[in-house]
Amino acid sequence: MTDGHKCSDARCGCAPRHIVISVDYEIFGNGEGDVRQHVVEPTERMARLCEKYGAPLTVFFEVEEYLAFEKFRDALVARLGYDPAALIRKQIISLAAAGHDIQLHLHPQWHRADYRDGKWILQRENNTVDSLFKTQEETTDYIADRKAVIERMLAEAGRQQKVTVYRAGAFSAQPATKLLAALAKNGFVIDSSVVKGLVQNKGYGSSLDYRKAPSAKEPWRVSHDVIEIDPAGPIWEVPIYSRMRRRIQQFTVRRLRAKFSKNIPKAQRHDMVQQLGVGKNPVKILKFLAQPIPIKLDFHNQSPRTLVNWIQSAPAAVNGGLDVVVLIGHTKEHTDDAAFEKFLALAKAAGGLKVSGFGEIAEKLRRPMAFIGSEFEPSTKPFAEVNRVA
């Protein structure tokens, strides 16, 4: 390699490809699930494995859900025998103290949710942040309040980090006019809700169409719509990496296990089948399986080797931009510690890859010169110190 050579291609070995291991920290979209079983315990196991390999875990903390658990604390303790909100709060503070990255995640249908007879009643008509309020001021205050919940916990953990990254529940960011303005006003740098090619018109999210998203990997600036480039936009859209395939290719053993194992509540499994809407008609089933869909880089649905192969073969960054690949997972789908550890080991051994917290990526995009030059050198500091943001 010649002196002074620089590029963003992980395959070259000149600079690392950043990978973000992001996990949505939540129970199920219909209110089913147990916080201890589907959130706290799997997150604890993932975090310990990440620490073993010196990799920060980016936790998208579902704050609206947490606030509902706080509101109905007495009823939940009486029903469950433990306090879900207290467990979550304790874990988020512990994760932050250990150097993991905590960012904001919201399912708006939890706003003003009710809890009756052991069941959650969600506001299903509220699928996007834009649908919650009539005015921009209300929306901006709403985001500020939810952001503050996390930052108070970070302060308790001894971290002065600001929350700068957002992900919409069920990827439902469209329309995003009020949301993006609220994020910008509150100091956010990144939204990571887009999966290129995703079309959604049923389920727990809103109708959305991300087929015209500019890229499956490359970040772009936005101001009014998460898939429309605005070179002067205040927010960067950093998509969850995906590849277009036929739906039948999505039905891996790992995905079926993640979605339909005994770990998943029976009501949730029934809802997922109903959402497919294909019935038993053979023609409909064949058409359904042949549909082109984006397959996300989901570390609970893909094998460890597939994950690393996709990461390494993803397109190089354009025009020397920041080279980042975003992975996604869900706490409620984590059952296989061995597979997750194998992925971490393969990624570490692959060379040219660096696991980064999303907050670090936000800082690099906020200060473009930050990802040019010597900052790519690997650190020898302890895990928590490496990932502590002053």
Contacts in CASP RR format, 6 or more apart in sequence:
PFRMAT RR
TARGET T0000
AUTHOR 0000-0000-0000
METHOD contacts of the structure
MODEL  1
MTDGHKCSDARCGCAPRHIVISVDYEIFGNGEGDVRQHVVEPTERMARLC
EKYGAPLTVFFEVEEYLAFEKFRDALVARLGYDPAALIRKQIISLAAAGH
DIQLHLHPQWHRADYRDGKWILQRENNTVDSLFKTQEETTDYIADRKAVI
ERMLAEAGRQQKVTVYRAGAFSAQPATKLLAALAKNGFVIDSSVVKGLVQ
NKGYGSSLDYRKAPSAKEPWRVSHDVIEIDPAGPIWEVPIYSRMRRRIQQ
FTVRRLRAKFSKNIPKAQRHDMVQQLGVGKNPVKILKFLAQPIPIKLDFH
NQSPRTLVNWIQSAPAAVNGGLDVVVLIGHTKEHTDDAAFEKFLALAKAA
GGLKVSGFGEIAEKLRRPMAFIGSEFEPSTKPFAEVNRVA
1 14 0 8 1.000
5 14 0 8 1.000
6 14 0 8 1.000
6 15 0 8 1.000
6 372 0 8 1.000
6 373 0 8 1.000
7 14 0 8 1.000
7 15 0 8 1.000
7 316 0 8 1.000
7 320 0 8 1.000
8 15 0 8 1.000
8 17 0 8 1.000
8 316 0 8 1.000
8 317 0 8 1.000
8 320 0 8 1.000
8 321 0 8 1.000
8 322 0 8 1.000
8 323 0 8 1.000
9 15 0 8 1.000
9 17 0 8 1.000
9 316 0 8 1.000
9 317 0 8 1.000
9 323 0 8 1.000
10 16 0 8 1.000
10 17 0 8 1.000
10 311 0 8 1.000
10 312 0 8 1.000
10 316 0 8 1.000
10 323 0 8 1.000
10 351 0 8 1.000
10 352 0 8 1.000
10 353 0 8 1.000
11 312 0 8 1.000
11 316 0 8 1.000
13 351 0 8 1.000
13 352 0 8 1.000
15 323 0 8 1.000
15 352 0 8 1.000
15 376 0 8 1.000
16 323 0 8 1.000
16 351 0 8 1.000
16 352 0 8 1.000
16 353 0 8 1.000
16 354 0 8 1.000
16 376 0 8 1.000
17 311 0 8 1.000
17 312 0 8 1.000
17 314 0 8 1.000
17 323 0 8 1.000
17 324 0 8 1.000
17 325 0 8 1.000
17 352 0 8 1.000
17 353 0 8 1.000
17 354 0 8 1.000
18 322 0 8 1.000
18 323 0 8 1.000
18 324 0 8 1.000
18 325 0 8 1.000
18 354 0 8 1.000
18 355 0 8 1.000
18 356 0 8 1.000
18 360 0 8 1.000
18 361 0 8 1.000
19 311 0 8 1.000
19 324 0 8 1.000
19 325 0 8 1.000
19 326 0 8 1.000
19 327 0 8 1.000
19 347 0 8 1.000
19 353 0 8 1.000
19 354 0 8 1.000
19 355 0 8 1.000
19 356 0 8 1.000
20 58 0 8 1.000
20 324 0 8 1.000
20 325 0 8 1.000
20 326 0 8 1.000
20 327 0 8 1.000
20 355 0 8 1.000
20 356 0 8 1.000
20 357 0 8 1.000
20 358 0 8 1.000
20 361 0 8 1.000
21 50 0 8 1.000
21 55 0 8 1.000
21 56 0 8 1.000
21 57 0 8 1.000
21 58 0 8 1.000
21 299 0 8 1.000
21 327 0 8 1.000
21 355 0 8 1.000
21 357 0 8 1.000
22 58 0 8 1.000
22 59 0 8 1.000
22 60 0 8 1.000
22 103 0 8 1.000
22 167 0 8 1.000
22 192 0 8 1.000
22 240 0 8 1.000
22 326 0 8 1.000
22 327 0 8 1.000
22 328 0 8 1.000
22 329 0 8 1.000
22 358 0 8 1.000
23 43 0 8 1.000
23 46 0 8 1.000
23 57 0 8 1.000
23 58 0 8 1.000
23 59 0 8 1.000
23 60 0 8 1.000
23 328 0 8 1.000
23 329 0 8 1.000
23 330 0 8 1.000
23 331 0 8 1.000
23 334 0 8 1.000
24 60 0 8 1.000
24 62 0 8 1.000
24 105 0 8 1.000
24 167 0 8 1.000
24 169 0 8 1.000
24 328 0 8 1.000
24 329 0 8 1.000
24 330 0 8 1.000
24 331 0 8 1.000
25 39 0 8 1.000
25 43 0 8 1.000
25 59 0 8 1.000
25 60 0 8 1.000
25 61 0 8 1.000
25 62 0 8 1.000
25 105 0 8 1.000
25 331 0 8 1.000
26 39 0 8 1.000
26 62 0 8 1.000
26 65 0 8 1.000
26 105 0 8 1.000
26 107 0 8 1.000
26 330 0 8 1.000
26 331 0 8 1.000
26 332 0 8 1.000
27 33 0 8 1.000
27 34 0 8 1.000
27 35 0 8 1.000
27 38 0 8 1.000
27 39 0 8 1.000
27 65 0 8 1.000
27 332 0 8 1.000
28 38 0 8 1.000
28 264 0 8 1.000
28 265 0 8 1.000
28 268 0 8 1.000
28 332 0 8 1.000
29 107 0 8 1.000
29 109 0 8 1.000
29 122 0 8 1.000
29 170 0 8 1.000
29 204 0 8 1.000
29 268 0 8 1.000
30 120 0 8 1.000
30 122 0 8 1.000
30 204 0 8 1.000
30 267 0 8 1.000
30 268 0 8 1.000
30 271 0 8 1.000
31 119 0 8 1.000
31 120 0 8 1.000
31 122 0 8 1.000
32 265 0 8 1.000
32 267 0 8 1.000
32 268 0 8 1.000
33 265 0 8 1.000
33 268 0 8 1.000
33 332 0 8 1.000
34 80 0 8 1.000
35 69 0 8 1.000
35 84 0 8 1.000
35 87 0 8 1.000
35 88 0 8 1.000
36 82 0 8 1.000
36 84 0 8 1.000
36 87 0 8 1.000
37 263 0 8 1.000
38 263 0 8 1.000
38 331 0 8 1.000
38 332 0 8 1.000
39 88 0 8 1.000
39 331 0 8 1.000
39 332 0 8 1.000
40 87 0 8 1.000
40 88 0 8 1.000
40 91 0 8 1.000
42 331 0 8 1.000
42 332 0 8 1.000
42 334 0 8 1.000
42 335 0 8 1.000
43 57 0 8 1.000
43 59 0 8 1.000
43 91 0 8 1.000
43 95 0 8 1.000
43 331 0 8 1.000
43 334 0 8 1.000
44 91 0 8 1.000
45 334 0 8 1.000
45 337 0 8 1.000
46 57 0 8 1.000
46 331 0 8 1.000
46 334 0 8 1.000
46 340 0 8 1.000
47 57 0 8 1.000
47 95 0 8 1.000
47 98 0 8 1.000
47 100 0 8 1.000
49 337 0 8 1.000
49 340 0 8 1.000
49 341 0 8 1.000
49 344 0 8 1.000
50 56 0 8 1.000
50 57 0 8 1.000
50 100 0 8 1.000
50 344 0 8 1.000
50 355 0 8 1.000
51 98 0 8 1.000
51 383 0 8 1.000
52 341 0 8 1.000
52 344 0 8 1.000
53 341 0 8 1.000
53 344 0 8 1.000
53 345 0 8 1.000
53 347 0 8 1.000
53 348 0 8 1.000
53 355 0 8 1.000
54 355 0 8 1.000
54 383 0 8 1.000
54 386 0 8 1.000
55 344 0 8 1.000
55 347 0 8 1.000
55 348 0 8 1.000
55 355 0 8 1.000
56 99 0 8 1.000
56 100 0 8 1.000
56 101 0 8 1.000
56 355 0 8 1.000
56 356 0 8 1.000
56 357 0 8 1.000
56 360 0 8 1.000
56 383 0 8 1.000
56 386 0 8 1.000
56 387 0 8 1.000
57 95 0 8 1.000
57 100 0 8 1.000
57 101 0 8 1.000
58 100 0 8 1.000
58 101 0 8 1.000
58 103 0 8 1.000
58 165 0 8 1.000
58 357 0 8 1.000
58 358 0 8 1.000
58 359 0 8 1.000
59 92 0 8 1.000
59 95 0 8 1.000
59 100 0 8 1.000
59 101 0 8 1.000
59 102 0 8 1.000
59 103 0 8 1.000
60 103 0 8 1.000
60 104 0 8 1.000
60 105 0 8 1.000
60 167 0 8 1.000
61 92 0 8 1.000
61 102 0 8 1.000
61 103 0 8 1.000
61 104 0 8 1.000
61 105 0 8 1.000
61 150 0 8 1.000
62 105 0 8 1.000
62 106 0 8 1.000
62 107 0 8 1.000
62 110 0 8 1.000
62 169 0 8 1.000
63 104 0 8 1.000
63 105 0 8 1.000
63 106 0 8 1.000
63 146 0 8 1.000
63 149 0 8 1.000
63 150 0 8 1.000
64 106 0 8 1.000
64 107 0 8 1.000
64 108 0 8 1.000
64 110 0 8 1.000
64 111 0 8 1.000
64 146 0 8 1.000
65 107 0 8 1.000
65 110 0 8 1.000
66 85 0 8 1.000
66 88 0 8 1.000
66 89 0 8 1.000
66 149 0 8 1.000
67 110 0 8 1.000
67 146 0 8 1.000
67 149 0 8 1.000
68 110 0 8 1.000
68 113 0 8 1.000
68 115 0 8 1.000
68 120 0 8 1.000
69 76 0 8 1.000
69 84 0 8 1.000
69 85 0 8 1.000
69 88 0 8 1.000
70 85 0 8 1.000
72 115 0 8 1.000
73 83 0 8 1.000
73 85 0 8 1.000
73 86 0 8 1.000
75 115 0 8 1.000
75 118 0 8 1.000
76 83 0 8 1.000
76 84 0 8 1.000
76 85 0 8 1.000
76 115 0 8 1.000
77 83 0 8 1.000
79 118 0 8 1.000
89 153 0 8 1.000
92 102 0 8 1.000
92 150 0 8 1.000
92 153 0 8 1.000
93 153 0 8 1.000
93 156 0 8 1.000
93 157 0 8 1.000
94 157 0 8 1.000
95 102 0 8 1.000
96 102 0 8 1.000
96 153 0 8 1.000
96 154 0 8 1.000
96 157 0 8 1.000
96 158 0 8 1.000
96 159 0 8 1.000
96 161 0 8 1.000
97 157 0 8 1.000
97 158 0 8 1.000
97 159 0 8 1.000
97 384 0 8 1.000
98 383 0 8 1.000
98 384 0 8 1.000
99 159 0 8 1.000
99 383 0 8 1.000
99 384 0 8 1.000
99 386 0 8 1.000
99 387 0 8 1.000
99 388 0 8 1.000
100 387 0 8 1.000
101 357 0 8 1.000
101 358 0 8 1.000
101 359 0 8 1.000
101 360 0 8 1.000
101 387 0 8 1.000
102 150 0 8 1.000
102 153 0 8 1.000
102 154 0 8 1.000
102 161 0 8 1.000
102 163 0 8 1.000
103 150 0 8 1.000
103 163 0 8 1.000
103 164 0 8 1.000
103 165 0 8 1.000
103 166 0 8 1.000
103 167 0 8 1.000
103 358 0 8 1.000
103 359 0 8 1.000
104 143 0 8 1.000
104 146 0 8 1.000
104 147 0 8 1.000
104 150 0 8 1.000
104 163 0 8 1.000
104 165 0 8 1.000
104 166 0 8 1.000
104 167 0 8 1.000
104 188 0 8 1.000
105 166 0 8 1.000
105 167 0 8 1.000
105 168 0 8 1.000
105 169 0 8 1.000
106 129 0 8 1.000
106 146 0 8 1.000
106 166 0 8 1.000
106 168 0 8 1.000
106 169 0 8 1.000
107 169 0 8 1.000
107 170 0 8 1.000
107 204 0 8 1.000
108 123 0 8 1.000
108 126 0 8 1.000
108 127 0 8 1.000
108 128 0 8 1.000
108 129 0 8 1.000
108 131 0 8 1.000
108 132 0 8 1.000
108 169 0 8 1.000
109 122 0 8 1.000
109 123 0 8 1.000
109 124 0 8 1.000
109 125 0 8 1.000
109 126 0 8 1.000
109 127 0 8 1.000
109 204 0 8 1.000
109 205 0 8 1.000
110 122 0 8 1.000
110 123 0 8 1.000
111 123 0 8 1.000
111 126 0 8 1.000
111 132 0 8 1.000
112 123 0 8 1.000
113 120 0 8 1.000
113 121 0 8 1.000
113 122 0 8 1.000
113 123 0 8 1.000
114 120 0 8 1.000
114 121 0 8 1.000
115 121 0 8 1.000
124 204 0 8 1.000
125 131 0 8 1.000
126 132 0 8 1.000
127 170 0 8 1.000
127 172 0 8 1.000
127 204 0 8 1.000
127 205 0 8 1.000
127 206 0 8 1.000
128 168 0 8 1.000
128 172 0 8 1.000
128 173 0 8 1.000
128 174 0 8 1.000
128 175 0 8 1.000
128 176 0 8 1.000
128 179 0 8 1.000
128 206 0 8 1.000
129 139 0 8 1.000
129 142 0 8 1.000
129 143 0 8 1.000
129 168 0 8 1.000
129 173 0 8 1.000
129 176 0 8 1.000
129 178 0 8 1.000
129 179 0 8 1.000
129 182 0 8 1.000
130 139 0 8 1.000
130 175 0 8 1.000
130 176 0 8 1.000
130 177 0 8 1.000
130 178 0 8 1.000
130 179 0 8 1.000
131 206 0 8 1.000
132 138 0 8 1.000
132 139 0 8 1.000
132 142 0 8 1.000
133 139 0 8 1.000
133 142 0 8 1.000
133 178 0 8 1.000
136 178 0 8 1.000
136 181 0 8 1.000
136 182 0 8 1.000
139 178 0 8 1.000
139 179 0 8 1.000
139 181 0 8 1.000
139 182 0 8 1.000
140 181 0 8 1.000
140 182 0 8 1.000
140 185 0 8 1.000
140 186 0 8 1.000
142 182 0 8 1.000
143 166 0 8 1.000
143 179 0 8 1.000
143 182 0 8 1.000
143 183 0 8 1.000
143 185 0 8 1.000
143 186 0 8 1.000
143 188 0 8 1.000
144 182 0 8 1.000
144 185 0 8 1.000
144 186 0 8 1.000
147 163 0 8 1.000
147 186 0 8 1.000
147 188 0 8 1.000
150 163 0 8 1.000
151 161 0 8 1.000
151 162 0 8 1.000
151 163 0 8 1.000
154 160 0 8 1.000
154 161 0 8 1.000
154 163 0 8 1.000
159 388 0 8 1.000
159 389 0 8 1.000
160 389 0 8 1.000
160 390 0 8 1.000
161 359 0 8 1.000
161 388 0 8 1.000
161 389 0 8 1.000
162 187 0 8 1.000
162 389 0 8 1.000
163 188 0 8 1.000
164 187 0 8 1.000
164 188 0 8 1.000
164 189 0 8 1.000
164 190 0 8 1.000
164 359 0 8 1.000
164 362 0 8 1.000
164 363 0 8 1.000
164 366 0 8 1.000
165 188 0 8 1.000
165 189 0 8 1.000
165 190 0 8 1.000
165 191 0 8 1.000
165 192 0 8 1.000
165 358 0 8 1.000
165 359 0 8 1.000
165 361 0 8 1.000
165 362 0 8 1.000
166 183 0 8 1.000
166 188 0 8 1.000
166 190 0 8 1.000
166 191 0 8 1.000
166 192 0 8 1.000
166 193 0 8 1.000
167 191 0 8 1.000
167 192 0 8 1.000
167 193 0 8 1.000
168 179 0 8 1.000
168 191 0 8 1.000
168 193 0 8 1.000
169 193 0 8 1.000
169 205 0 8 1.000
170 200 0 8 1.000
170 203 0 8 1.000
170 204 0 8 1.000
170 205 0 8 1.000
170 206 0 8 1.000
171 193 0 8 1.000
171 194 0 8 1.000
171 195 0 8 1.000
171 198 0 8 1.000
171 200 0 8 1.000
171 205 0 8 1.000
171 208 0 8 1.000
171 210 0 8 1.000
171 240 0 8 1.000
172 193 0 8 1.000
172 200 0 8 1.000
172 205 0 8 1.000
172 206 0 8 1.000
172 208 0 8 1.000
173 179 0 8 1.000
173 191 0 8 1.000
173 193 0 8 1.000
173 194 0 8 1.000
173 208 0 8 1.000
173 226 0 8 1.000
174 206 0 8 1.000
174 207 0 8 1.000
174 208 0 8 1.000
174 209 0 8 1.000
174 210 0 8 1.000
174 225 0 8 1.000
174 226 0 8 1.000
174 227 0 8 1.000
175 225 0 8 1.000
176 191 0 8 1.000
176 222 0 8 1.000
176 224 0 8 1.000
176 225 0 8 1.000
176 226 0 8 1.000
177 224 0 8 1.000
177 225 0 8 1.000
179 191 0 8 1.000
180 191 0 8 1.000
180 222 0 8 1.000
180 223 0 8 1.000
180 224 0 8 1.000
180 226 0 8 1.000
180 234 0 8 1.000
180 235 0 8 1.000
181 223 0 8 1.000
183 191 0 8 1.000
183 234 0 8 1.000
183 235 0 8 1.000
184 223 0 8 1.000
184 233 0 8 1.000
184 234 0 8 1.000
184 235 0 8 1.000
188 235 0 8 1.000
189 235 0 8 1.000
189 236 0 8 1.000
189 359 0 8 1.000
189 362 0 8 1.000
189 363 0 8 1.000
189 365 0 8 1.000
189 366 0 8 1.000
190 219 0 8 1.000
190 235 0 8 1.000
190 236 0 8 1.000
190 237 0 8 1.000
190 238 0 8 1.000
190 358 0 8 1.000
190 359 0 8 1.000
190 361 0 8 1.000
190 362 0 8 1.000
190 365 0 8 1.000
191 222 0 8 1.000
191 226 0 8 1.000
191 235 0 8 1.000
191 236 0 8 1.000
191 237 0 8 1.000
191 238 0 8 1.000
192 237 0 8 1.000
192 238 0 8 1.000
192 239 0 8 1.000
192 240 0 8 1.000
192 326 0 8 1.000
192 358 0 8 1.000
193 226 0 8 1.000
193 237 0 8 1.000
193 240 0 8 1.000
194 210 0 8 1.000
194 213 0 8 1.000
194 226 0 8 1.000
194 227 0 8 1.000
194 237 0 8 1.000
194 239 0 8 1.000
194 240 0 8 1.000
195 210 0 8 1.000
195 213 0 8 1.000
195 216 0 8 1.000
195 239 0 8 1.000
195 240 0 8 1.000
195 242 0 8 1.000
195 294 0 8 1.000
195 296 0 8 1.000
196 210 0 8 1.000
196 211 0 8 1.000
196 213 0 8 1.000
196 215 0 8 1.000
196 216 0 8 1.000
196 239 0 8 1.000
196 242 0 8 1.000
196 294 0 8 1.000
197 210 0 8 1.000
197 211 0 8 1.000
197 213 0 8 1.000
197 216 0 8 1.000
197 242 0 8 1.000
197 244 0 8 1.000
197 293 0 8 1.000
197 294 0 8 1.000
198 208 0 8 1.000
198 209 0 8 1.000
198 210 0 8 1.000
198 211 0 8 1.000
198 242 0 8 1.000
198 293 0 8 1.000
198 294 0 8 1.000
199 208 0 8 1.000
199 209 0 8 1.000
199 210 0 8 1.000
199 211 0 8 1.000
200 206 0 8 1.000
200 207 0 8 1.000
200 208 0 8 1.000
200 209 0 8 1.000
201 207 0 8 1.000
202 275 0 8 1.000
203 271 0 8 1.000
203 275 0 8 1.000
210 226 0 8 1.000
210 227 0 8 1.000
210 294 0 8 1.000
212 227 0 8 1.000
213 226 0 8 1.000
213 227 0 8 1.000
213 237 0 8 1.000
213 239 0 8 1.000
214 220 0 8 1.000
214 227 0 8 1.000
214 229 0 8 1.000
215 239 0 8 1.000
216 239 0 8 1.000
216 241 0 8 1.000
216 242 0 8 1.000
216 243 0 8 1.000
216 294 0 8 1.000
217 239 0 8 1.000
217 241 0 8 1.000
217 314 0 8 1.000
217 315 0 8 1.000
217 324 0 8 1.000
217 325 0 8 1.000
218 315 0 8 1.000
218 317 0 8 1.000
218 318 0 8 1.000
219 236 0 8 1.000
219 237 0 8 1.000
219 238 0 8 1.000
219 239 0 8 1.000
219 322 0 8 1.000
219 324 0 8 1.000
219 365 0 8 1.000
220 229 0 8 1.000
220 236 0 8 1.000
220 237 0 8 1.000
221 229 0 8 1.000
221 230 0 8 1.000
221 231 0 8 1.000
221 232 0 8 1.000
221 233 0 8 1.000
221 234 0 8 1.000
221 235 0 8 1.000
221 236 0 8 1.000
221 237 0 8 1.000
222 228 0 8 1.000
222 229 0 8 1.000
222 230 0 8 1.000
222 233 0 8 1.000
222 235 0 8 1.000
222 236 0 8 1.000
222 237 0 8 1.000
223 230 0 8 1.000
223 232 0 8 1.000
223 233 0 8 1.000
223 234 0 8 1.000
223 235 0 8 1.000
224 230 0 8 1.000
226 237 0 8 1.000
227 237 0 8 1.000
236 362 0 8 1.000
236 365 0 8 1.000
238 324 0 8 1.000
238 326 0 8 1.000
238 358 0 8 1.000
238 361 0 8 1.000
238 365 0 8 1.000
239 326 0 8 1.000
240 296 0 8 1.000
240 297 0 8 1.000
240 326 0 8 1.000
240 327 0 8 1.000
240 328 0 8 1.000
241 296 0 8 1.000
241 297 0 8 1.000
241 310 0 8 1.000
241 311 0 8 1.000
241 314 0 8 1.000
241 325 0 8 1.000
241 326 0 8 1.000
241 327 0 8 1.000
242 294 0 8 1.000
242 295 0 8 1.000
242 296 0 8 1.000
242 297 0 8 1.000
243 294 0 8 1.000
243 295 0 8 1.000
243 310 0 8 1.000
244 292 0 8 1.000
244 293 0 8 1.000
244 294 0 8 1.000
244 295 0 8 1.000
245 292 0 8 1.000
245 293 0 8 1.000
245 294 0 8 1.000
245 295 0 8 1.000
246 289 0 8 1.000
246 290 0 8 1.000
246 291 0 8 1.000
246 292 0 8 1.000
246 293 0 8 1.000
247 288 0 8 1.000
247 289 0 8 1.000
247 290 0 8 1.000
247 291 0 8 1.000
247 292 0 8 1.000
247 293 0 8 1.000
248 289 0 8 1.000
248 290 0 8 1.000
249 295 0 8 1.000
250 293 0 8 1.000
250 295 0 8 1.000
250 301 0 8 1.000
251 289 0 8 1.000
252 301 0 8 1.000
252 302 0 8 1.000
252 303 0 8 1.000
254 300 0 8 1.000
254 301 0 8 1.000
254 302 0 8 1.000
254 303 0 8 1.000
254 336 0 8 1.000
254 339 0 8 1.000
255 298 0 8 1.000
255 301 0 8 1.000
255 302 0 8 1.000
257 335 0 8 1.000
257 336 0 8 1.000
258 300 0 8 1.000
258 301 0 8 1.000
258 333 0 8 1.000
258 335 0 8 1.000
259 269 0 8 1.000
259 272 0 8 1.000
259 333 0 8 1.000
260 269 0 8 1.000
260 272 0 8 1.000
261 335 0 8 1.000
263 332 0 8 1.000
263 333 0 8 1.000
263 335 0 8 1.000
264 332 0 8 1.000
276 288 0 8 1.000
278 284 0 8 1.000
278 285 0 8 1.000
278 288 0 8 1.000
279 285 0 8 1.000
296 328 0 8 1.000
297 307 0 8 1.000
297 310 0 8 1.000
297 311 0 8 1.000
297 325 0 8 1.000
297 326 0 8 1.000
297 327 0 8 1.000
297 328 0 8 1.000
298 327 0 8 1.000
298 328 0 8 1.000
298 329 0 8 1.000
299 307 0 8 1.000
299 327 0 8 1.000
299 328 0 8 1.000
299 329 0 8 1.000
299 340 0 8 1.000
299 343 0 8 1.000
300 329 0 8 1.000
300 330 0 8 1.000
300 333 0 8 1.000
300 334 0 8 1.000
300 336 0 8 1.000
301 333 0 8 1.000
302 310 0 8 1.000
303 339 0 8 1.000
304 339 0 8 1.000
304 340 0 8 1.000
304 342 0 8 1.000
304 343 0 8 1.000
304 346 0 8 1.000
305 346 0 8 1.000
307 327 0 8 1.000
307 343 0 8 1.000
307 346 0 8 1.000
307 347 0 8 1.000
308 343 0 8 1.000
308 346 0 8 1.000
308 347 0 8 1.000
308 350 0 8 1.000
311 325 0 8 1.000
311 327 0 8 1.000
311 347 0 8 1.000
311 350 0 8 1.000
311 353 0 8 1.000
312 350 0 8 1.000
312 353 0 8 1.000
314 325 0 8 1.000
316 323 0 8 1.000
317 323 0 8 1.000
317 324 0 8 1.000
321 371 0 8 1.000
322 361 0 8 1.000
322 364 0 8 1.000
322 365 0 8 1.000
322 371 0 8 1.000
324 356 0 8 1.000
324 361 0 8 1.000
326 358 0 8 1.000
334 340 0 8 1.000
347 353 0 8 1.000
347 355 0 8 1.000
354 376 0 8 1.000
354 378 0 8 1.000
357 387 0 8 1.000
359 389 0 8 1.000
360 387 0 8 1.000
360 389 0 8 1.000
363 370 0 8 1.000
363 389 0 8 1.000
364 370 0 8 1.000
364 371 0 8 1.000
379 386 0 8 1.000
END
